[in-house]
Amino acid sequence: MYKLLGKLMMILLLGMGLSGGSELFAKEQKIYCSVCKKKLKRNFLRSSDNKFFCDKKCFETTRPRCSQCKRSIDGKYFRADNKAYCSQDCVERASMIKCMRCGKAVNKGSFIESAYGKFLTCLPCGKIRGCVVCHRAHRKMRQMPNRCYICRDCDHIIVDDLRELQQVLEQVRSTLQRKLRFTFDHPIYLEMRSFGRDPSEPFDGRQEMGLYIYNGKMSVTKVLPGEYWHDKKAEVKITDEKCVIVIMDSLPKFKACEIMAHELAHDYMRHRWPYIKDLKYCEGFAELVAAEYNRLSGYGKWNYRMEMNPDKVYGDGYRMFKAWLQQGSWRNVFKQLDIANDKAKPAELK
């Protein structure tokens, strides 16, 4: 009698979306919950695909959840890109690009180019100070001692003392000497600057992360009439020379190396082509050297900053020198600098 009743109940449950069962049926069949694996002794639920559940809570865990609003889906639903959505509205919201910082769908915002790709931020998040290195307004950033923020991707091997900065100088100088045949036959002094430690001088993104300071007196010795034994018309003498490179503290090593290459390029130009004063030439050459160092060191992805820079001095200058490099080689770049230096010479030296 009991066995027959159990079979009849099984027949009634088949084909139904979700049905109930009895203690008698559970004992006869020795069935278990499909989720928690407990043996069913009392009332239970059974789905149309022949799965058993001890209660509604266990059953709910097997139902699909909307990928957008995270609610449990009851009944028909939409699928897109192998994801389930409870409504057309959730499908449309999921297809919208989200702000990288707050995660909300963006109707209006701005794109940020970085070494990690192209990212979108909404208008409110775009006003928040981003990472000092990649400029992304990331949701997880650390405030450094100089009060700048750095994201998790950029936050590694931080250079924050002069000893480490000296190692960076030696590393970059050695690479430029070996690969580009640069010469540095004079002392270069280092300083580490910390914006933000002094509240009266915060870092707001407009200050330079690196700076080359040259001090020296250039004098031109003129040849007097009648001094026919002199081969040259005039001679140049430099005295009281001092070269200083200032680098911002608490920067990742790869960024400190890029900045160091930029400033060493200024030093090399100052001694080989001392008469060039055009900022487009000075900064363009320094940016090209920094980009070349990045490439040689395996950090070429960071050259997006030079490539995308709209500045008429830094950006246009870099692209001008890059075109000269692509037309020939570094020899062609040096040739263009020789021409510019000769044109800028004082009249008494021509």
Secondary structure, DSSP 8 states (H G I E B T S, - for coil): -HHHHHHHHHHHHTT-SEEEE-HHHHHHHT-B-TTT--B--S-EEEETTS-EESSHHHHHTTS-B-TTT--B--S--EEETTEEESSHHHHHHHHS-B-TTT--B-SSEEEEEETTEEEEEEHHHHTS---TTT----SSEEE-TTS-EEETTT-SSEE-SHHHHHHHHHHHHHHHHHHH-----S--EEEEE-SSSSTTS---S-S-SEEEEEEEEEEEEE--TT-TT-SSSEEEEEEEEEEEEEEESSEEHHHHHHHHHHHHHHHHHHHHSTT---HHHHHHHHHHHHHHHHHHTT-GGGGHHHHH---TTHHHHHHHHHHHHHHS-HHHHHHHHHHHHHHTS-GGG-
